[in-house]
């Protein structure tokens, strides 16, 4: 099933987040192998459910491996608001 990101409406207490990109290289220029890349733990809220705690556009810090990846490009994550630690 293809998901159109414009038609997503999360349930109350849920948000959709676009994770920050995973760096390909270290600051010193070394290439990071795929198996050593950490999953993202921050991103931007793109969709909210009713009565949201966070607003669209908030940059948030969340639990690693939180939520469910949605099959849209770029990959978005549907997660519970309680899995978010803070806005940054």
FENGIPE-V240452 format. One record per run of one state. SS is the DSSP state (helix for helix, strand for strand, loop for the rest). FROM is the first residue (numbers start at 1). TO is the last residue. If there is no record, write none. Layout:
SS/FROM/TO + SS/FROM/TO
This chain:
loop/1/4 + helix/5/7 + loop/8/13 + strand/14/19 + loop/20/24 + strand/25/25 + loop/26/30 + strand/31/31 + loop/32/33 + helix/34/36 + loop/37/41 + strand/42/48 + loop/49/58 + strand/59/62 + loop/63/67 + strand/68/70 + loop/71/75 + strand/76/80 + helix/81/83 + strand/84/87 + loop/88/88
